[in-house]
Amino acid sequence: MKLVNIHEAKTRLSRLLEEVNQGEEVTIAKAGKPIARLVPITASRPIRTPGFLRGRIRISDDFDAPFPDDVQGSFEGTDE
């Protein structure tokens, strides 16, 4: 891990970002005390497993039935 002061970080930001892009971590310090760290972003996507909820979810037989008139009226703004 590389330690640089704020002035050096401002002066060499592009080069430091190149190093971070190659996997290096850079710590930025103020008066010798670390205040921030530049680290590469890793794009991690969750692993999806098709069917992992099989048997855990139940969908009612009438899930696509029309709403009752009063509920439908609320959606349409015609409920009186």
Secondary structure, DSSP 8 states (H G I E B T S, - for coil): -EEEEHHHHHHTHHHHHHHHHTT--EEEEETTEEEEEE-----------TTTTTTT----TTTTS---HHHHHHHHT---
